[in-house]
Amino acid sequence: MTRKTMWRTAVAGGAAVVFTGLTAVPAGAAEGGVSFTRVKVNSGKPIVIGVKEEVEVPASGRMTTKLTFKGVPMVHPYRGKLGKGEELWSALGGGDPEGVDPVKGVYDFAVAFSIHPRHAGLKNKDAGTWKTCARISLAGGGHDVDDENLPLQVKRATRLTVNASPEPVTKGKTLTVTGTVTRADWDKHTYQGYAGRTVSLQFRPAGASSYKTVKKARSNSKGALKTMVKATGTGTWRWTYHGNSTSGARSSSGDHVAVK
């Protein structure tokens, strides 16, 4: 079943055009005669999506064709049969392809696709590995679409909070660090407690530029975190979750604690 979207944007000649149709697959028969190489998406990083914010994902590549094309190349995730399966995007856009060697039909392009958690119809089951396709519309109503053999990791966003107390604390005394790890629920469009996660407690001493892991804790059934450490010096504490195949990595903000 083809994934439907609420809207789609393409950019040609610097002007944005909004299409209100719901079909993600272009009309017309698929044709050959176009090849795509050097395709990159999101600098190789996972696509991490929350519950409210639209995510814009950059992509680039090289297109080679001597056919007459129109518009700009499209790059986006898909699953199932190429051109007929599920497609994951809410909008597509980009600038005109740059002619590297127009005589030979070689063009470089930089484009983007965006995913809105609601517009794209995301469900929790959609987290995981997707494939990548590149497509161009051709004169006469046809199009060329190719699989790029480029797996894309689409992940549910995570969030963390932190609180270290007491503040300030006497050197050598016990410091209690609590927090919560939550994960985007695309079915309910909220963040829910993420149970059973191993999360790193990290510390950055005053004057230092980086954090180091002090110990690890496991979240309870509601995603709550709690551990105790000995206060050795003034600095900042945070929780860091390193992610998994369906959930993004994330660090909390830091909680600065003075040691007296």
Order of alpha helices (4+ residues) and beta strands (2+ residues): beta-beta-beta-beta-beta-beta-beta-beta-beta-beta-beta-beta-beta-beta-beta-beta-beta-beta-beta-beta-beta-beta
